[in-house]
Amino acid sequence: MPRGTPVKPAPFDYHCPGELAEAIAILQRHGDEAKVLAGGQSLIPLLSLRLSRFDHLVDLRAIEELHGIMAVDGSIRVGAMTTQANVTRSQDAAAVPLLAKATSHIGHHQIRNRGTLG
């Protein structure tokens, strides 16, 4: 990293809504000035190096309806905020064994605990 490269994000307002409707309202209110944080594997490094700047960060981790894995009518539904580690451990993911097996090979265990499929 070149000398003098910033390693802290530019200032922004942090939002952590508890409901999907609240997240949608924040995103509609702030438009292109808001970014969504899901797993953070791509966004966090961009922020730290100030390669991406915006005024509002909307963290989706507290929205329960975006978490979980559910088998429904022969299909599997993986919520957008379901971590790779949760997929690996899920009984419902056993319906798609390749999915559970593949997620166990993504990055380091710390990445799998924060990284999402959605």
ABEGO torsion letter per residue (X at the ends): XBBGBBABBBBBBBBBBABAAAAAAAAAAAEAABBBBBAGAAAAAAAAAGABBBABBBBAAABAAABEBBBBGGBBBBBAABBAAAAAABAAAAABAAAAAAAAABEBAAAAAABBAX
